[in-house]
């Protein structure tokens, strides 16, 4: 796959196709780690914690909480 470097403000931009981003598991807004190894630019998606909303979307937007959890009686100075 070929792409072209373009002027972007005072820097340089690189256009990456959607299919390429999907292949590496990246999306618009993600942070990529950029390294140069043996004269080659290597882009790697950085780990990102997903929000509760993003996690719930994997289950149709529902968290399906079954019931409350009883953690027992207070044992220290915590307040219930």
N, C-alpha and C positions, 0 to 999 in steps of 0.2 A: 504494500500500500504506500502510495506517495502522498506527501502533503507539502505545503509551501510555508516558509516563514514570512510573516507580514509585520509591518510596522504597527505598533499598538501603543499610542501615547508616546512616551519616551523610551519604551522598551520594544520587545519583539514578541509577537504572538505565534502560537502554533495551533492549527486547527486539527482536532482529533475527531474522527467520525464516531457516531453513536455506537456502531457495532464494535469498534475497537475498545471503547470504554466498557461496554457490556462484557467483553471477553476478559477484561482484567478486574471486573467487579467494581468499577468506578462510575460515578455519576456527577452531573454538574454540581459544583459547589464543594465537592470532596477535596481534601488536601492530598497532594502527591509529594512523595519524597523524590528529589532529583539528585542523581549522582552521575559522575563521569567515571567509567571503568574502561581502561585500555582504549581511550578515544571514542567511546560509545556512550551516548546519553541513555541512562536507565531511569524510567519513571515507575515508581511503585506506590500503590495506594497506601496511605497511612491508616492504621486502625482507628476507627471512630465508633464510639458508643452510640447505639441507636436510642432514640427517645422511646418512652413508653407507648406513645401513639404509633410509632413505626413498628414496634414489636407486636402490638395488638392487631395491626393490619394483616399480619401473617395468619391470624385466626379469625379473619373476616371482620375485624374491627371490634371484636368482643373479647374481653379477658376471661369470661366465664368463671368468675370466682365462685367456688362451691359453697364455702361457709366461712365464718369467722374462725380464727385460730386462738385457742386458749394457751397462753404462754405461762400460766400458773400465777401464783401469788407473788407480789413484790418481795424481793429478798434484800434490797439495799435501800438507798435513799431516793430511788425513782418515785415519781408521782403518777398515779393512774387516774 
